[in-house]
Amino acid sequence: MLLVVSPAKKLDFESPLATDKFSQASLLEQSQLLMNDCIKLSPSDIASLMKLSDKLAGLNAARFGEWSLPFTQYNARQAILSFNGDVYTGLDAQSFSDEDFDFSQQHFRILSGLYGLLKPLDLMQAYRLEMGCKLANSRGDNLYQFWGDIITNELNKTLSELGADVLINLASTEYFKSVKKQSLKATIITPVFKDFKNGQYKIISFFAKKARGLMARYIIQNKLTAFEQIKSFDLAGYQYNEAMSKDNDWVFTRKES
């Protein structure tokens, strides 16, 4: 099976690296095309487009200006060690063993507005370009139109290489919209994480994001390859809830956060 997650807005390009292994992203030619549009944006354009403060807009304008190929271990960093949001707190890749990195390189992918699809050890340079961003580009008015079938085709290629027919969707709705479900040659399983609050189970964004990372960590560290095995996920107090699950939306619940 293959699992996909979203990237994060928050980045870490300073902490010590947990591995010196790295790879190159397969869609960098596409990224360069997007960057050709991004570098035309002024800080005020970026602030308006991405709803950012002037400070963050200036930072991202500078990142766009500094972005350049080729990527090396001296001007870029592995993707799985670059993102630093709630999902990646749960994932905690900094504590991975060599075997964990090797397994993740095969079975784990990160969706990205700029890079399309990243393997964990793919080098990347700092950026902010969310998949839902309405950036006018050579293929349309937004990033979904830019990427078209490209991400789906890349996922199908990876699934074929793995001999897998199941994709575990641990990405947000915004990012998974970049995948053409009808064209994907796999059954999609979407874990849903709910916490008990005010007398009912509900999705609490912060906890759900962290739980997606924990689920990815559980699969990677236990080297799971059969999708039914994820029903045994029990980190942070979550348990599979068969009664609340429906079809391929598998619900995991916990009473105390």
C-alpha positions in Angstrom: 0.0 0.0 0.0 1.0 3.6 -0.4 0.2 6.5 1.9 -0.1 10.2 1.2 0.0 13.3 3.4 -0.2 17.0 3.0 2.8 19.3 3.4 3.0 22.0 6.2 3.2 25.7 6.1 5.8 25.7 8.9 9.3 24.7 7.8 12.5 23.6 9.6 15.7 24.2 7.7 17.9 24.5 10.7 17.8 21.4 13.0 20.4 18.7 12.6 19.5 16.1 9.9 18.5 12.6 11.0 19.9 11.1 7.8 22.3 12.1 5.0 20.4 10.1 2.4 18.6 12.1 -0.2 16.9 11.8 -3.6 15.6 14.1 -6.3 12.0 14.9 -6.9 10.6 13.5 -10.2 8.5 16.6 -11.1 11.1 19.4 -10.8 10.6 20.5 -14.4 7.0 21.2 -13.5 8.1 23.0 -10.4 10.3 25.3 -12.5 7.4 26.2 -14.7 5.4 27.2 -11.6 8.3 29.1 -10.2 8.6 31.1 -13.4 5.1 32.5 -12.5 5.9 32.9 -8.8 8.9 35.1 -9.3 6.8 37.6 -11.1 4.8 38.2 -7.9 5.5 41.2 -5.8 5.3 41.0 -2.0 1.9 42.8 -2.1 0.7 40.3 -4.8 1.7 37.4 -2.5 0.1 39.0 0.5 -3.2 39.3 -1.4 -3.0 35.9 -3.1 -2.1 33.9 0.0 -3.7 36.1 2.6 -0.4 36.7 4.4 1.0 39.5 6.6 3.5 41.9 4.9 6.3 40.2 6.8 5.4 36.7 5.6 4.8 37.9 2.1 8.2 39.5 2.0 9.8 36.2 3.3 8.1 34.2 0.6 9.0 36.7 -2.1 12.6 36.2 -1.0 12.2 32.5 -1.1 10.8 32.6 -4.6 13.8 34.8 -5.7 16.3 32.5 -4.2 14.8 29.2 -5.6 17.1 27.6 -8.1 18.0 24.3 -9.6 19.8 22.0 -9.3 19.1 20.9 -5.7 22.1 19.6 -3.6 22.5 18.7 0.0 24.1 22.1 0.4 21.2 24.3 -0.9 18.2 22.1 -0.1 16.9 19.7 2.5 15.0 16.4 2.6 11.2 17.0 2.4 10.3 14.8 5.4 12.8 16.7 7.5 11.7 20.2 6.1 8.0 20.3 7.0 7.3 21.0 10.6 3.5 21.3 11.2 1.1 19.2 13.3 1.2 16.2 11.0 5.0 16.2 11.1 5.0 16.5 14.9 3.0 13.2 15.0 5.3 11.7 12.4 8.5 12.6 14.2 10.8 11.6 11.3 13.8 13.0 13.3 13.6 9.8 15.3 13.5 7.4 12.3 16.0 4.6 11.9 17.7 4.0 8.5 15.1 1.2 8.0 12.3 3.6 8.7 13.6 6.1 6.1 14.0 3.3 3.6 10.5 2.0 4.1 9.0 5.5 3.9 10.9 6.2 0.7 8.9 3.3 -0.9 5.5 3.7 0.8 5.1 7.4 1.7 4.4 10.4 -0.4 3.9 14.1 0.3 1.5 16.1 -1.9 2.7 19.6 -2.7 1.5 22.7 -4.5 4.9 23.5 -5.8 6.5 20.1 -6.1 3.4 18.0 -7.0 4.5 14.8 -5.3 7.5 14.3 -3.1 9.3 11.2 -1.8 10.4 11.6 1.8 14.0 12.0 1.0 13.5 14.3 -2.0 15.5 17.5 -1.7 13.4 20.7 -1.6 14.0 24.4 -1.1 11.9 26.5 1.2 8.6 27.7 -0.2 4.9 28.4 0.5 2.4 27.7 -2.2 -0.7 25.9 -0.9 -2.6 23.6 -3.3 -5.8 25.7 -3.0 -3.9 28.9 -4.1 -5.5 30.6 -7.1 -2.3 31.3 -8.9 -2.8 32.1 -12.5 -0.4 30.0 -14.5 0.3 28.6 -18.0 -2.4 25.9 -17.6 -5.2 27.8 -15.9 -6.3 29.9 -13.0 -5.2 27.6 -10.1 -2.9 24.8 -9.1 -5.5 22.1 -9.6 -5.6 23.1 -13.3 -1.8 23.3 -13.4 -1.2 19.8 -12.1 -4.1 18.2 -14.0 -3.5 14.5 -14.2 0.2 14.7 -13.4 0.0 13.9 -9.7 -2.4 11.1 -10.3 -0.2 9.6 -13.1 2.8 9.8 -10.7 0.8 8.0 -8.0 -0.3 5.3 -10.4 3.3 4.8 -11.5 4.4 4.4 -7.9 1.5 2.0 -7.1 2.5 -0.1 -10.1 6.1 -0.2 -9.0 5.0 -1.4 -5.5 2.5 -3.9 -6.9 0.0 -2.1 -4.6 -3.7 -1.5 -5.1 -4.5 0.5 -1.9 -3.8 4.1 -1.1 -4.1 5.4 2.4 -5.3 9.0 2.3 -3.9 10.9 5.2 -4.0 14.2 3.4 -6.3 17.2 3.9 -9.3 17.7 1.6 -7.6 20.7 0.0 -4.6 18.6 -1.1 -6.3 15.3 -1.9 -8.5 17.2 -4.5 -5.3 17.3 -6.6 -5.8 13.5 -7.1 -8.2 12.4 -9.8 -10.0 9.6 -7.8 -11.6 8.1 -10.9 -8.3 7.7 -12.6 -6.4 6.3 -9.6 -5.7 2.6 -9.9 -6.2 1.9 -6.2 -8.8 1.5 -3.5 -8.7 4.7 -1.4 -8.9 4.2 2.4 -9.4 7.5 4.4 -8.7 7.3 8.1 -10.8 9.8 10.1 -9.8 10.8 13.7 -12.4 11.9 16.2 -12.2 13.0 19.8 -14.9 12.9 22.4 -16.0 16.4 23.4 -19.1 17.9 24.8 -20.9 14.6 24.7 -20.1 13.6 21.2 -17.3 12.5 18.9 -16.1 15.2 16.5 -13.1 16.0 14.4 -10.8 18.5 16.2 -8.4 19.9 13.6 -5.2 20.1 15.7 -5.7 16.5 17.1 -6.7 15.1 13.7 -3.7 16.5 12.0 -1.3 15.1 14.6 -3.1 11.8 14.4 -2.5 11.6 10.7 1.2 11.9 11.4 0.9 9.3 14.1 -0.8 6.9 11.7 1.9 7.4 9.1 4.5 6.8 11.8 2.7 3.6 12.9 2.6 2.2 9.4 6.3 3.1 8.7 7.8 1.9 12.0 5.8 -1.4 11.9 6.5 -1.9 8.2 2.8 -2.5 7.4 2.0 -3.5 3.9 -1.5 -4.9 4.3 -4.2 -2.2 4.7 -6.3 -4.2 7.2 -3.4 -4.0 9.6 -4.0 -0.3 10.2 -7.1 -1.1 12.1 -4.7 -2.1 14.9 -3.5 1.5 15.2 -3.5 2.5 18.9 -1.2 5.4 19.4 -2.2 8.4 21.6 -5.3 6.5 22.8 -7.0 6.1 19.4 -8.8 2.9 18.5 -10.6 1.7 15.4 -14.3 2.3 15.7 -16.1 -0.2 13.5 -19.6 1.1 14.3 -18.8 4.6 13.2 -16.8 3.6 10.1 -18.5 3.4 6.8 -17.3 1.9 3.5 -13.7 3.2 3.0 -13.8 6.0 5.6 -12.3 4.3 8.7 -13.0 6.1 11.9 -10.6 6.1 14.9 -11.9 7.5 18.2 -10.6 8.3 21.6 -12.3 9.5 24.8 -9.5 11.6 26.3 -7.0 13.9 24.4 
